Amino acid sequence: MQEIRFSIKKWAKDDRPREKLLGKNPSTLSDSELLSILIGNGNREKNAIELAKEVLRLGKNNLNELGKVTIPEMMQIKGIGKVKAITISAALELGRRRQATLSLEKPTVKSSRDIATYLQALFRDLPHEVFAVAYLNRANRINHFEVISKGGITGTIADPRIILKRALLEDAVSLILCHNHPSGSLKPSKADQDLTQKLKDASKLFDISLFDHIIVSENGYFSFADAGIL
């Protein structure tokens, strides 16, 4: 087999990404070096770091943007097959989940910001709308968080019956409705307002309060409670 041109194996040991990661703090490695470890091997034309730089360019050299790049889009790069593209996508998803988990370290929800940061991290790169509900106990701790529905680019459907059934199963005292706007807009639609009012009224019948309805996008978040329209 013809040897890969510019093979990283020929580099000085201290310059190889894997050895650098073992011997130094991971923060000393560049994004392309870290990505090259996931890629593993290059091809006859480019080594792993050069392929990593091509992948990064798909995301405009921004890891947040790279998180929006699909597996088929990565596979358009010569040398990035299905396995490598899946590995990169999985690593980005783990990073997204880690950030989301770290942002919800507080044991109780006291304000919209306490959960909005978590939601932004969780939904940030999704190209479609997702509707979720956080079920809280008497101490405002989140007992359960569940994605109720996934929709298209312009909207999704949330069934109040499903939401309230789960609330009763979780013995929830209050609810936080959550959904994202892939368009970036934070303005609640008429449908958002109607659904919020419908769930608020229905929840009262079971002595469950609607704590908030939060809309998130890459531009920030909107809280129905903070805006005084809940």
MOURKA-V959898 format. One record per helix or strand of 3 or more residues. SS is the DSSP state (@ for helix, = for strand). FROM is the first residue (numbers start at 1). LEN is the number of residues. Records with the same first field share a line. If there is no record, write none. Layout:
SS=FROM-LEN, FROM-LEN
This chain:
@=8-3, 13-3, 17-7, 26-3, 31-9, 48-11, 63-4, 71-4, 82-21, 112-12, 160-10, 190-15
==130-7, 142-9, 174-7, 209-9, 220-4
